[in-house]
Amino acid sequence: MITDYEFNIIYRNNKCMEVFDNNINNFKHIKCILENDSIINRLNNIDVNKNMLETVLPVGNKQYLLNITNNDTDFTYLISFIDVTSELHMEKELKDKREEYESIVESIPCPIMIRNVKENVKEANLQSINKAFEEFFGYNSRDINGIELVKYYDMFDINIYDNKNYKKVNLSHEEQINFIHENSNCSFIMNCTMKDKQQKEHNLEVHINNYNEGSEELKLLTFIDKSKEINIYQQINKQNQLYHKILNNIPDGIIVEALGSGEIIYANQKFKEIFSIENDSDGIWVQKYRDRLETKHLYNLQSGNKNKTIYIVNENKDIKEVKFYSKIWILDNLKHRLRIVKDLGEKREAERMKEILRKQREYDKMKMEFYANISHELKTPLNNIYSSTQLVETLYNSNKIKDQNEEINSHVKIVKQNMFRLMRLIDNIINISQVKSEIYKINKVNFDIIYLIEEIVLSINSYAKSRGINLVFDTNEECLLVGLDPEAIERIVLNVLSNAIKFTPSGGEIFVSIYKLEDKVQITIKDSGVGIEEDKLMDIFEKFKQIENGNINNEFGSGIGLYLSKSLVEIQDGSIDLKSEVNKGTKIIVEFPIKEVIEDDEDIIEYGGNIEKFKIEFFDIYK
């Protein structure tokens, strides 16, 4: 049976129900216990921190070994009654009738061993074993009889076993023998593990009793296999630990009370966290807050405000707003009250953060819409300026405009340069606003990315040569089909290359490579330019961030090109990384997953090279 610390019976198995009166709900009230003053006295002075009660007790016409074990993981006692009537009877006969010893021992169904007693315990040796011992462990009498105790411990790899913590005691065999010898002045029980001849390990309960045969002092060892029971107890203990972990991770405070007495049986960790309870081994503080909750809850019920929240100041002087619920819970046919405390503070904070996030999203959406609208509005007059500039250029080239000292041509170039600058800035702002507002449309098609990148590199080679820079392309594949947006890829590569050309001095080199790496395609653009300081690398992909370098004039930069490139990479499930060293150069690595997409129309992507895009992207190269 299992009882609480007041010996109220929580659980009893079928065998217990057969032997004892089921109407008795307290262990102390069982007749054989109630009539035994010695046991009652020991129960009244029990120390819960020790497993301290084990005695033989008559029940009717049988003898039971009473064992009380404390299970401090769930604050209960495990009480077992082991029928030892036959063992005691046989032990008595062994002592009284030596001549019948062999036949009696052989007939006992559990393994038995007899050893002698020596002043030096290590010199003690085994005298005999019964047939059940031979069958259980696989050794015969010739293997066992006469061997010394130390060799016996080594042969069976004996280890004292702690049934409370379910583990072996870490002692050598000699230390175990000395420990048992020092505590063996009377009969006792030892729990241990032993291996049979096949090296199978068994959990055993060994009853060790003293008896004399004439002038010779002997010890009788009776072995009871407890492997199944230990496995069951281990499973129960694991389940209890699992239940405790589950209850302690539930986001609501939970306490369990015994119905009627109101005694708190369990309080989970969350309950203690809500009310900032620490070091409450005796449960005083849990009881205190339970009483406060109960008082306020009853007041709400009497006032007709059943669903009203409760405010309580915890140990840290914080005001806690909680909901308090009660339910009847039946456990092992006994009724308990389950109390649930829901901390509303976290809910209120979550609602507040949700509202802040909602407003922030609305603000971001309005901001992006504003950027998009104003960018479109700017583009209309800019297109008119561009058309007028083209007209002036056409008239100039056909000699229909006379230009003294190249003044008109010079001003047209300045106008175009600034016009391209505005166009690039407006396009970037429009695209960023679309990406952030999740309205940017990615048009994924299946195309040869090797061909696309190579054509882009060839198309802008003239820009690199005009700066005295050698542009090199390399690949390990002839053709590689991917399902991506080719316009977005073009935008990304052009932006990175324009930065590489801009920040690489004359005589430098830029390497563009594309490789297949398992299920990914990697695009690498490496330059031998001025590089970036390590503490500024994190700023490269941020909006409106520019890296200042005295060797490079970047007056036309807006600081949003690489931010847009990163956004276009990530929106296609790709990644972009940057490595750089000052005065050694910069390396940007872009990776995309290789996968094909389903197209409505299987169009072949042919790259023609968008001259206007190049002019806009590289306007500051010809400054």
Secondary structure in CASP SS format (residue, H / E / C, confidence):
PFRMAT SS
TARGET T0000
AUTHOR 0000-0000-0000
METHOD secondary structure of the structure
MODEL  1
M C 1.00
I E 1.00
T E 1.00
D C 1.00
Y C 1.00
E C 1.00
F C 1.00
N E 1.00
I E 1.00
I E 1.00
Y E 1.00
R C 1.00
N C 1.00
N H 1.00
K H 1.00
C H 1.00
M H 1.00
E H 1.00
V H 1.00
F C 1.00
D C 1.00
N C 1.00
N C 1.00
I C 1.00
N C 1.00
N E 1.00
F H 1.00
K H 1.00
H H 1.00
I C 1.00
K H 1.00
C H 1.00
I H 1.00
L H 1.00
E C 1.00
N C 1.00
D H 1.00
S H 1.00
I H 1.00
I H 1.00
N H 1.00
R H 1.00
L H 1.00
N H 1.00
N C 1.00
I C 1.00
D C 1.00
V C 1.00
N C 1.00
K C 1.00
N C 1.00
M C 1.00
L E 1.00
E E 1.00
T E 1.00
V E 1.00
L E 1.00
P E 1.00
V E 1.00
G C 1.00
N C 1.00
K E 1.00
Q E 1.00
Y E 1.00
L E 1.00
L E 1.00
N E 1.00
I E 1.00
T E 1.00
N E 1.00
N E 1.00
D C 1.00
T C 1.00
D C 1.00
F C 1.00
T E 1.00
Y E 1.00
L E 1.00
I E 1.00
S E 1.00
F E 1.00
I E 1.00
D E 1.00
V C 1.00
T H 1.00
S H 1.00
E H 1.00
L H 1.00
H H 1.00
M H 1.00
E H 1.00
K H 1.00
E H 1.00
L H 1.00
K H 1.00
D H 1.00
K C 1.00
R H 1.00
E H 1.00
E H 1.00
Y H 1.00
E H 1.00
S H 1.00
I H 1.00
V H 1.00
E H 1.00
S H 1.00
I C 1.00
P C 1.00
C C 1.00
P C 1.00
I E 1.00
M E 1.00
I E 1.00
R E 1.00
N E 1.00
V C 1.00
K C 1.00
E C 1.00
N C 1.00
V H 1.00
K H 1.00
E H 1.00
A C 1.00
N E 1.00
L E 1.00
Q E 1.00
S E 1.00
I E 1.00
N C 1.00
K H 1.00
A H 1.00
F H 1.00
E H 1.00
E H 1.00
F H 1.00
F H 1.00
G C 1.00
Y C 1.00
N C 1.00
S H 1.00
R H 1.00
D H 1.00
I H 1.00
N C 1.00
G C 1.00
I C 1.00
E E 1.00
L H 1.00
V H 1.00
K H 1.00
Y H 1.00
Y H 1.00
D H 1.00
M H 1.00
F H 1.00
D C 1.00
I C 1.00
N E 1.00
I E 1.00
Y E 1.00
D E 1.00
N C 1.00
K C 1.00
N C 1.00
Y C 1.00
K E 1.00
K E 1.00
V C 1.00
N C 1.00
L C 1.00
S C 1.00
H H 1.00
E H 1.00
E H 1.00
Q H 1.00
I H 1.00
N H 1.00
F H 1.00
I H 1.00
H H 1.00
E H 1.00
N C 1.00
S C 1.00
N C 1.00
C C 1.00
S C 1.00
F E 1.00
I E 1.00
M E 1.00
N E 1.00
C E 1.00
T E 1.00
M E 1.00
K E 1.00
D C 1.00
K C 1.00
Q C 1.00
Q C 1.00
K C 1.00
E E 1.00
H E 1.00
N E 1.00
L E 1.00
E E 1.00
V E 1.00
H E 1.00
I E 1.00
N E 1.00
N E 1.00
Y E 1.00
N E 1.00
E E 1.00
G C 1.00
S C 1.00
E E 1.00
E E 1.00
L E 1.00
K E 1.00
L E 1.00
L E 1.00
T E 1.00
F E 1.00
I E 1.00
D E 1.00
K C 1.00
S H 1.00
K H 1.00
E H 1.00
I H 1.00
N H 1.00
I H 1.00
Y H 1.00
Q H 1.00
Q H 1.00
I H 1.00
N H 1.00
K H 1.00
Q H 1.00
N H 1.00
Q H 1.00
L H 1.00
Y H 1.00
H H 1.00
K H 1.00
I H 1.00
L H 1.00
N H 1.00
N H 1.00
I C 1.00
P C 1.00
D C 1.00
G E 1.00
I E 1.00
I E 1.00
V E 1.00
E E 1.00
A E 1.00
L C 1.00
G C 1.00
S C 1.00
G C 1.00
E C 1.00
I E 1.00
I E 1.00
Y E 1.00
A E 1.00
N C 1.00
Q H 1.00
K H 1.00
F H 1.00
K H 1.00
E H 1.00
I H 1.00
F C 1.00
S C 1.00
I C 1.00
E C 1.00
N C 1.00
D C 1.00
S C 1.00
D C 1.00
G C 1.00
I H 1.00
W H 1.00
V H 1.00
Q H 1.00
K H 1.00
Y H 1.00
R H 1.00
D H 1.00
R H 1.00
L H 1.00
E H 1.00
T H 1.00
K H 1.00
H H 1.00
L H 1.00
Y H 1.00
N H 1.00
L H 1.00
Q H 1.00
S C 1.00
G C 1.00
N C 1.00
K C 1.00
N C 1.00
K C 1.00
T C 1.00
I E 1.00
Y E 1.00
I E 1.00
V E 1.00
N C 1.00
E C 1.00
N C 1.00
K C 1.00
D C 1.00
I E 1.00
K E 1.00
E E 1.00
V E 1.00
K E 1.00
F E 1.00
Y E 1.00
S E 1.00
K E 1.00
I E 1.00
W E 1.00
I E 1.00
L E 1.00
D C 1.00
N C 1.00
L E 1.00
K E 1.00
H E 1.00
R E 1.00
L E 1.00
R E 1.00
I E 1.00
V E 1.00
K E 1.00
D E 1.00
L H 1.00
G H 1.00
E H 1.00
K H 1.00
R H 1.00
E H 1.00
A H 1.00
E H 1.00
R H 1.00
M H 1.00
K H 1.00
E H 1.00
I H 1.00
L H 1.00
R H 1.00
K H 1.00
Q H 1.00
R H 1.00
E H 1.00
Y H 1.00
D H 1.00
K H 1.00
M H 1.00
K H 1.00
M H 1.00
E H 1.00
F H 1.00
Y H 1.00
A H 1.00
N H 1.00
I H 1.00
S H 1.00
H H 1.00
E H 1.00
L H 1.00
K H 1.00
T H 1.00
P H 1.00
L H 1.00
N H 1.00
N H 1.00
I H 1.00
Y H 1.00
S H 1.00
S H 1.00
T H 1.00
Q H 1.00
L H 1.00
V H 1.00
E H 1.00
T H 1.00
L H 1.00
Y H 1.00
N H 1.00
S C 1.00
N C 1.00
K C 1.00
I C 1.00
K C 1.00
D C 1.00
Q H 1.00
N H 1.00
E H 1.00
E H 1.00
I H 1.00
N H 1.00
S H 1.00
H H 1.00
V H 1.00
K H 1.00
I H 1.00
V H 1.00
K H 1.00
Q H 1.00
N H 1.00
M H 1.00
F H 1.00
R H 1.00
L H 1.00
M H 1.00
R H 1.00
L H 1.00
I H 1.00
D H 1.00
N H 1.00
I H 1.00
I H 1.00
N H 1.00
I H 1.00
S H 1.00
Q H 1.00
V H 1.00
K H 1.00
S C 1.00
E C 1.00
I C 1.00
Y C 1.00
K C 1.00
I C 1.00
N C 1.00
K C 1.00
V E 1.00
N E 1.00
F E 1.00
D E 1.00
I H 1.00
I H 1.00
Y H 1.00
L H 1.00
I H 1.00
E H 1.00
E H 1.00
I H 1.00
V H 1.00
L H 1.00
S H 1.00
I C 1.00
N H 1.00
S H 1.00
Y H 1.00
A H 1.00
K H 1.00
S H 1.00
R C 1.00
G C 1.00
I C 1.00
N E 1.00
L E 1.00
V E 1.00
F E 1.00
D E 1.00
T E 1.00
N C 1.00
E C 1.00
E C 1.00
C C 1.00
L C 1.00
L E 1.00
V E 1.00
G E 1.00
L E 1.00
D C 1.00
P H 1.00
E H 1.00
A H 1.00
I H 1.00
E H 1.00
R H 1.00
I H 1.00
V H 1.00
L H 1.00
N H 1.00
V H 1.00
L H 1.00
S H 1.00
N H 1.00
A H 1.00
I H 1.00
K H 1.00
F C 1.00
T C 1.00
P C 1.00
S C 1.00
G C 1.00
G C 1.00
E E 1.00
I E 1.00
F E 1.00
V E 1.00
S E 1.00
I E 1.00
Y E 1.00
K E 1.00
L E 1.00
E C 1.00
D C 1.00
K E 1.00
V E 1.00
Q E 1.00
I E 1.00
T E 1.00
I E 1.00
K E 1.00
D E 1.00
S C 1.00
G C 1.00
V C 1.00
G C 1.00
I C 1.00
E C 1.00
E H 1.00
D H 1.00
K H 1.00
L H 1.00
M H 1.00
D H 1.00
I C 1.00
F C 1.00
E C 1.00
K C 1.00
F C 1.00
K C 1.00
Q C 1.00
I C 1.00
E C 1.00
N C 1.00
G C 1.00
N C 1.00
I C 1.00
N C 1.00
N C 1.00
E C 1.00
F C 1.00
G C 1.00
S C 1.00
G C 1.00
I C 1.00
G H 1.00
L H 1.00
Y H 1.00
L H 1.00
S H 1.00
K H 1.00
S H 1.00
L H 1.00
V H 1.00
E H 1.00
I C 1.00
Q C 1.00
D C 1.00
G C 1.00
S E 1.00
I E 1.00
D E 1.00
L E 1.00
K E 1.00
S E 1.00
E E 1.00
V C 1.00
N C 1.00
K C 1.00
G E 1.00
T E 1.00
K E 1.00
I E 1.00
I E 1.00
V E 1.00
E E 1.00
F E 1.00
P E 1.00
I C 1.00
K C 1.00
E C 1.00
V C 1.00
I C 1.00
E C 1.00
D C 1.00
D C 1.00
E C 1.00
D C 1.00
I C 1.00
I C 1.00
E C 1.00
Y C 1.00
G C 1.00
G C 1.00
N C 1.00
I H 1.00
E H 1.00
K H 1.00
F H 1.00
K H 1.00
I H 1.00
E H 1.00
F C 1.00
F H 1.00
D H 1.00
I H 1.00
Y H 1.00
K C 1.00
END
